[in-house]
Amino acid sequence: MKRRRFIASSGLLMAAAGSGIAAVTRAGTAARSSKARDADVLVIGAGLSGLYASMLLEEQGLKVCVLEGRDRVGGRMFTLDHLPGRPEGGGSLLGPRYARALDLTARLKVPLAPARPRTEPIKGEVALNIRGRTIRAEDWAASSMNTFPEALRHLTPWDVYFGELMKLNPFENLGDWRDARFAAHDRPMQSILLERGFDPEALRILQSNSSYGNDFFTLTALHLFHYFTWQKLQAVEGPRVNCAEGNQRLPEAMARSLHGDIRVGTRVTGIGTSDDGVVAICDDGSRVRARVGICTLPAPVLRYLTIDPPLVGEKAEAVLGLDYHKTYQIHFEFTRRFWEDDGLPPSLWTDGPVGRFNALKDIDGQSIVCFLAYANGHHAAQLDRMSFEDAARFVMHELESMRPSLKGALRPLRVWSMQNDPFSRGSYATWAPRQIPRFNQALIAPLGGWHFAGEHTALMARGFEGALESGERAALEILASA
């Protein structure tokens, strides 16, 4: 089989990927032989967890082969290089405690730059739109749309979410979400908020842009508290940074550092274990074999694989039952500085399918370069039921209804749905009540010769630091059993 190796030349990458995003060479089906190349370790997925595990295993002298269904490396870390300001389609921030990620940028000489605000509301730069009514942030406390408990009426929804809700967090350590001492909190976040005086309308407003959980009924408080604990750790002194030319430069650099094969455009349809080791079956009928394997596929993708021997018990329940957060992005360029026409802040925080309509800044943190409508949860699912073109038209119509100055001022550039990507089928894992004590370890447990990684198997960190943590764990499992 012809090797598909990572190509460093940016000119070749643009030609291969058509977007300026790093890619790898792709051999045609005709060049494949019936018997796949052997390796010590077969890794499925060239996201952060798969690439990091591969780096660690190669450092110990093992031969690694990576299979990736997309035509690029990086997984859910995806820089939209062809858009103004190079916004991130996924993986947007390197926090001060992203130790593995920051170490990798230093080792691989990936330049960093100050992080730009993305979807976070900035004081003075965002107004609200609740049930079609636009409200300045300073007028929210007195608005009839505000049904928050009296003591919290002076706070915007995002201040309640990232301020008051964080105060409910009983955790002190990152491992507490799996500690049986906190089992009493393993119930819907909705129940906890209702007990604290939030009425159904206040809950609806709060969860409309929740970054974790598609709604507060199906989200266990344990998961949200773990997220808050992780966020608290990021609040220490230290800069928030991004890779200077886009965060996808990190997985590209990781891929360039590897010596073994990275085979992109290779969609795995099944995995198996035999006395000879592990095998991955690809969509062209070819097979790739190794002594052991690491599968980093998200649970909603793993559900569609043929697995031999099959998943059973809690591992099967976990893969079938773990939900993923839904997000939907529509990126716009602007043809007119509409916010100067109506005197409102440039950004909107809405309770509908528009989600957060944010002005994205250039590297200087001042100049607006484009706009992003970012929907979460059930609003993202609503947009998923439309074609990309219809969703863009629908959101533009919603925006123009809220804000007439926007008419003729926006042009959609790119629509991006993590759920509609067959290689992710969601943004990141979101845990329901009673799932964590049953499924957390089950997802991690090896099956035959296969080990499992990916952010959904992280025990401590979140986001792409969690992905790196999981890749490290899977690599160490293999090295310990060698």
PyMOL commands that set and color helices and strands:
alter all, ss='L'
color gray80, all
select helices_A, chain A and resi 10-17+29-31+48-59+99-107+137-142+150-152+157-167+174-178+180-185+189-195+200-207+221-234+249-257+299-302+313-321+338-342+377-384+388-402+404-406+436-444+455-457+463-481
alter helices_A, ss='H'
color red, helices_A
select strands_A, chain A and resi 38-44+64-67+78-79+88-90+112-114+126-130+133-136+241-243+261-263+268-274+277-282+287-295+306-308+323-324+327-334+347-350+356-361+368-376+410-417+429-430+450-452
alter strands_A, ss='S'
color yellow, strands_A
deselect
rebuild
show_as cartoon
